[in-house]
Amino acid sequence: MLQVMILLRKISRFQALHAAERQVFLSAMVLLPAVSLRMKFFSIKSTLTWLSRQIPLRANGILEGERDLAQARRTAGLVRQAIYNSPIKGECLSQSLVLWHLLSCQGIESEVRIGVQKEEERLPLVAENFNAHAWVEYQGEVLNDQPDVGQRYIAFKQALAPPEQK
């Protein structure tokens, strides 16, 4: 009975979304396992190229401003909900690639950042203690992690981008 109530609550929340939000949520639900599995069998470069080919041409008009920041935050929230509900959640990199892709489809230019854990937080320095992490930023604001992620990880100078965008 409890599981039926939980399912009904999830359906009710989904129905309360606007049509565009439903599309983003469903896209994330499909992309999370697809990107996660693709990352296991192909390179990051190949996965980025595949994702960038899926971006509609109309998304080339880059948007900016407060409205777009709110839209980027909302999209990140929908991706978080999809991660929570997905049977294959993926790792931080595949989750970040999905968010980056969905933002790109909306014409919102964001960056996938990759960093390594700061030295003082991973001593002693051995392979088992090496820790890397990925997240998405829009105009310098972290969308899919804690705002202080840049203080816990040292980000590479260049953001991750599809090969043709470099």
Summary of the structure (lengths in Angstrom):
residues: 166
radius of gyration: 16.9
end to end distance: 53.0
largest distance: 53.0
contacts: 467
relative contact order: 0.15
helix: 60%
strand: 13%
